[in-house]
């Protein structure tokens, strides 16, 4: 067996990318190392059957176990599961579709440039020239000119200034680079452009924005899949990975930093901005992601009571971990609200302060759903372990939103009408489509309140038995023997579990506040998923209480909006800290009503 093998990856636009990989490893391991997203969700264990691509070349023969996980047509077309295919020599992997659009979160940004109250970053000032009669060192003259500021200049910067300071020269016009309103970290000329980095670190996807700190303009944005997914789709899987591997924490931090660096490189290419001009960063996300970003142990989240190492505002340098910014860049992590409710929720709340006098729910629905209730100046927050169903996971034909995903479903002329992202042949169904589909099935009597298929479903759809219970074919019936898209009883059960987790959290918080659904002025849906779900469908299946649809508002990527606000205005960080003191965190698993409410909410 050769020491190295050539792996060629052919993308949907027919571009070829060549890598040298180690024989003996699986294709999944090789793609993980070079940073390609396989679409798998089981950390290479061979249980999710989603890391499939056409592969040719010197690879291991297909095993009976792998064959069982692929359709006959897929086997004939050369599809293999990357985690069950070993590299024996040169090979080619064909990526027939992009797994996810690169602007999934970027397109949802609601922030608009605002220069009101922006701090001064380039401070213009003068110092007297060197007086030969009374020579005063240049550093001392700088301190006199910048009284009230804290000078944190490097020796290299002082040497540069000394080169400007010749005897007999008149006053020097200089610019001081001011960070955090009081720290002058660089002095020189000409005036230097100053940029900041806003980060929304999600379990599934990452968002980044480069912002001009002097005019508030967003110069470039990027959104990528979180490549930590290769170690599991949810935060519990990643906590377990850290616990079970000596280098687990370092590995997950390294993957995340590499992820962010690729986004910074992409944004720099788009905007022409030098990453070395990024002097400030703000990061938000759920507590696990923020601990992994910081390289801090997640052991506090392994069991109740769930508490990490930090929840207050944290200021750290990530340049030592390899983040491609200016070496002086400090990353501010906004405060978390408690348990699994993170700084992304805090950032969302920053954008909703004009609604403080109203009564509302904020929902950011995902694998780990965060919910906040605001009523009469008080707030309650909880995290609901909804599972991956609302993001396409744990569903037979589920997938993340991307090319080929069914994202809208309705019932027209006695048949399913579906919208497919990209307009291509459907490859699966994503979260918004799943909620629509269950709503259609419920409204038309194809499932009962317990989620069981009825006789009406048997008459309306082609159906059959499966290992996951009775299933209906929702697309591709003409290819019945090959690879139709199906929806079965276990899929419905996964939706019921996710729905019940969210609804139970809402009911517990409303009970704490002593209110009912009639008193809700608004329900705000945040995040990528919250933006694209149909308010009518999410109400029909009971994820949220029954309210007039005009009260349900999609607020886009509010976490990123809040992160940008905190990046630009220091007082927003103080506001986030004040918000934390007003929020009561509810640990649902320990709440006495949780179990009974959860069971009762399983029925539609």
Buried (B, 14 or more C-beta within 10 A) or exposed (E): EEEEBBBBBBBEEEEEEEBEBBBEBBBBBBBBEEBBBBBBBBBBEBEBBBBBBBBEBBBBEBBEEBBEBBBEEBEEEEBBBBBBBBBBEBBBBBBBBBBBBBBBBBEBBEBEEBEEEBBEBBBEBEBEBBEEEEEEEBBEBBBEBBEEBEBEBEEEBBEBBEEBBEEEEEEBEBBBBBBBEEBBBBBBEEEBEBBBBBBBBBBBBBBBBBBBBBEBBBBBBBBBBBBBBBBBBBBBBBBBBBEEEEEBBEBBBBBBBBBBBBBBEBBBEEBEBEBBBBBBBBBBBBBBBBBBBBBBBBBBBEEEEBEBBBBEBBEBBBBEBEBBBBEBBBBBBBBBBBBBBBBBBBBBBBBBEEBBEEBBBBBBBBBBBBBBBBBEEEBBBBBBBBBBBBBBBBBBBBBBBBBBBBBBBBBEEEEBEBBBBBEEEBBBBBBBBBBBBBBBBBBBEBBBEEBEBBEBBEEBBEBEEEEBBBBBBBBBEEEEEEBBBBBBBBBBBBBBBBBBBBBBBBBBBBBBBEBEBEEBBBBBBBBBBBBBBBBEBBBBBBBBBEBEEEBBBBBBBBBBBBBBBBBBBBEBBEBBBEBBEEBBBBBBEEBEEBEEBBEEBBEB
